[in-house]
């Protein structure tokens, strides 16, 4: 067996492809003297909103900030509840808690790993101020059904699109459905910068200026502060890089999908459960399989020097800070099962079919 390591993620080839244009952008911005909230940021905000199909977008310093500023824009706070998934990165629940509100965890659909829409209805009450679905691993939520449910109750929707830039549900990209769409540009994302960054897509123009103030210390004008805000601004250099990478974003998504096709073909007929996408077009920020013998699979991958990730092996309701919410082991059975079985395999636009086949061979090896 070929013993060359297969990394979980390789960002170097993309950097090499963009290096000349990227360094020219740095030089241009350096000579301009405009580093914060300048023309690159404003242009990127317009271009990103157009790509998603949303009327507005406001850039911020991270995907986490995108979530918390959206919650703050809705004046969510102590005594309120926000319905969300227990199977996600910690930030999804953390931002709810930071407003003083309480996260209400609803079990996931076992195929998509996303919020089970049929279970949301039972959790809605007078304290419910928002629903926060996550398009996990790049797989779109059934936003048509969720939007209808939220609209029926007059509840805002905040989409966590951190892992799903470019994913599509019913011809509309994620982030273009809810009141707010929150994106992360952390380097490992489908669209990533060389540092931290984020953006919020917005449907209602009334929230645009509010979020712009909140991201800039609550200031409506220089040294005039109308709210308690944050220091959450995307810088010009990162915006310039994101504009460069946007030009080839769809091509890189297509390459991720091709890698997923190779994996699907390799695992066909085995006991491995490959990612499902019942509600739209997946972008495979992560390629996450289910294996009943996950610990053995993990050990084989480690021995073969193949990268992997055990994402969310401790789901949110079992994190120490959320134990006081007192979720029982059988309250969220699909989440519990996913936390025991899921393992994410290497995927990025520059993977080769040979690399994928090596990963498949190791996963399926006996012994």
N, C-alpha and C positions, 0 to 999 in steps of 0.2 A: 504494500500500500504506500502511496506517495505520502511522505511524512512532512512535507512543507506545511507550516502553520497556515491556518485560515483565520484571519482576524475577524472579530465580531463586526467591526466597522473600519473602513479605510477611507479617510478624508484626504489623503495626500494626492491621489490622481486628479481630483477635482481642483485642488489648489494649483497644481501644476498647469492645468488647462486654462486657469483664469489668472495666473500670476502676473502676466504682463499688463493686462487691462486693470487689474486690481491695484498694482503699484502705480500705474498712471493716474488712477482716481485719487489715491492718497496724495500724490504730488500736486494734483490740481486743487484739491481741497486745502492742502497746506498753504499753497500760494494765495488762495482766496481769503484765508483768515476767518472763514465761517465754519464753525465746528458743531454747533448745537442748533437744532430747529431751523436749519437753513434751506436752500433750494433743493438739495438732494432729498431731504426728509419730505418736503412738501410734494415733490414729484413722485416719490415712492408711495406716499399715501394715496395719491390719485390713481396711480397705476395698479396698486394692490386692490383698491376698491373695485376698479373696473374688472380685474381678473376674477374676483370672487363673485361679482354681480351684486354688490351692495352699493347703496348710494353714497356712503361716507365711510372713512376710516381715520383713526387717530393712532399714531404710533406711540409706543411706550417703551420702557426699559427692559421688560421681560414679559414672558407669558403669564407668570404669576401676577404681575402688576396689572396685566390686561383683565384678569379675572376680578381682582379686588377693586379696581376702579369701576368696573361694570356694576358690581354689587353696591358700591358707594354711590354711584350715580342714581341708583334706585332707592337710596336712603334706607337700605336694609341694615338692621341693627339688632340690639338686644331684644329678646322676646320673639323674634321672627324665626321662621324655619325655611330652609332651602332644601328641596329634594334633589338628591344626586346619587351617584353610584359608589359602592364601596370598593370597586375594583378599578383603581386608577392611581396615578402618582399622588403623593401626599398633598401637593399644593391644591388639588381640587377641593378637598375638605378644609384645608388649613385657611384658605381665604375666607370661607364662610365663618369659621370660628373667629378670625381676626376682626370681623365686623361686629362681633358679639352675638351673632345669630347661631342657630343650631343646625348642623347637617342632619338630614333625615335620609338614611341609606335604604335604597330599594335594590332588590336582587337583580342580577344580570340575566340576559338571554344567553343560553349556553353555546349558541353557534357564533354570534357576533361578539360576545363578551361585553356588549353595551347594555345600557339601562333597559330593563324589561318594561316596555310601555304599558302592558296590561296590568302591571303591579303598581303603577304610579297613582292611578285613580284612588285607591284605598288610602293613600297617605296624604291626600290633599285635605286641608282643613282651614279654619279661619286664620291660622298663623302662617300659612304657606305664602311666601312672598316671591318666590322664584323657583324655577326648575333649571337645573344645571346638568345637562347631559354631556357625556364625553364620547367623542368619536375615537375609540381606543384603537391603538396600533395602526391607525389609518383607515379604519372601517367605519363607514357612515352609519349613524343612528337612523331609525325610521322616523325622520323628521316630519313627514307628512302627517302621520298619526299623532306624534307628540305635539305638533303645532295645533292640530285640531283640538286636542285635549286641553292644552294650555289656553287657547283662545276661548274655549267654552267656559273656562273658569276665570278668565281675565287675569291670568298669571303670566308674567314675563318669562321669556326663555333666554338663557345665557349659554351659548354653545362653547364648550371647551374643545377647540380645534387644534390643540398644541401638536398632536401627532398626525394631523389629517389634512394638511394644506393641499388642495387640489382634488380631494375626494368629492364624489358627486352622488347626490340622491335625487332621483327623478329630474334629471337634466339641470338641477341647480347645485352649485358647489356648496359644501358645508361652510358655515359662516355667513351665508346669504339667506338663512331661514329665520333664525331667532332675532330677538331685539338687539342682541349683541353677539358677535362672534369673536372669540379670544384665541389668538395665535401666538405661538412661541417660535422664536428664531434661534434657539439654542443650537450650537453647531451640529448636533446629531439629527436634527429634524429634516424633513423632506426639503424644506427651504430653510437653510440655516445660515447665520452670519458667523463672523470670526470673533465671537464674544457672546454677550447676551443681547436680546432684543425681543420686542413683541409688538402686536398691533391689535386694535379693536375695530371690527366692522360694525357699523351702526345703521339702523333703519330710520330712526326718528331724528330729524335735524335738531330737535330741542335738546338732545343729549350731547351733541357734538361739542358745543362751547363749554358745557359743564365738565366733560371729560378733559378737554384741553386745559381748563383751569386746574382741575384736580391733579393732572400730571405735572404741573408747574407751580407747586406750592400754593394752589388756590388763587393764583394771580390772574386777574382779568386784564391788567396792564402792568408795566414795570413798576415794582414796589407798591402795587395796590392789590391787597389780598382780600378776597371776598369769601374764602372758605379755608378750612384746614386741609391742606392737600399733601402731595407727595413730590419727591424729586424723581420723576420717572420719564426721562426723555431719551428718545433714540438719537444717537449722534450721527453726524453727516457721513462719516467714514463707513459705518455699518449700513446706512441707508444706500450709499453708493454701491457697496458690494451686493446688497439685496437686489438692487435694480439690475445689475449685471447678471446675477443668477436667475432672475425672473425670466430672462430671454430664453433660457434653455430648460425652464422648470418642467414643462410638459414632456420634453424629451427624456429628462431624468426619471420622471414618473413612469414613462413607458418602459424604461430599462428596469426599474424596480419590478414592474409587473411581469416582465419577461423572466426575471430571476424567480419570481413566485411560480410562474408556469413550469419552470424546470423542477422546482421543488415538488410541486403538485404531481408532476409526472413521475418523479422518482419515488414518491411515497404511495402512489396508486397501488391498491391491492394489499397494503399493509395495515397493521392495527393503528398506525399513527393517524390522528385526526388533524387534518390541515385546516388553515384558516377559512372560515366561511364569510361571505359578504352578501347576506340576503336582501339588503336594502339599497344597494348601489355599488359604485365603483371604488374599490379599495385602492389605497396608494402605498400600502406596505411600508410604513415607517419602521415597523417591525414585522417579521414573519414568525408568528407564534403558533406552535403546535401543542397538541395535548398528547401526553403519553402516560399510561397508567404506571409504567416503571420509570418515572422521571429521574429518580436518583441514579439508576443504572445508566440511563442515557447521559446524564450529567457527567458521571465518572468516565464513560467512554470518550466523551468530547474532551474532557480535561486531559486524558491520557494521550489523545491524538493531537493535542495543541490546536484545538478548534474553539473559537470564541463562542460564547452563549451568554444569556442573561435570564435569571430567574425573577422576572418582573413581578412585583406585587405578591410575593409568597407570603407576606403578612398583610392581608387586606385591611382597608382603612378601619373597619369596625373593630378589628382586633389590635390596632395600634394602641399603645399604652395610654395615650392621651384621650382616646375615645372609649376606653373601657367603662367609664362612668355612665355611658349611654345604655349600657346593659343589654346589648344584643345577644341573644342566645345562639348556640351553635347551629340550631336548625332554622333560625330566622332567615338566613341567606344561603341556602344550600348550594345553589349554582356557583355563587362566589367562592364558597369554601372548597368546592370541588376543583374549580379553576386554579385556585391558589396552590393546590397540591399537584396538579397535572401539567401546568403550562410551562413551556420553556421556549425562549426566543432564540432563533438561529441567525447566523450571519446573513445580512442582506444590505446591499448598497448598489448604486448604478454601475459600478465597475467590476462586479463579480463576474467570473467566467462560468460557463457550464461545467467545466471540469471541477472547479472549486465546489459548486453546488453538489455535484455527484459525489465528491469525497465526503461532504457533510452527510448526505443521505446514507452512504455506505456505512459510516460510523454509527449513525443513529440506529440503523436497522441491524447492525451486527449483533450476533448472539453471544452469550457468555458474559 
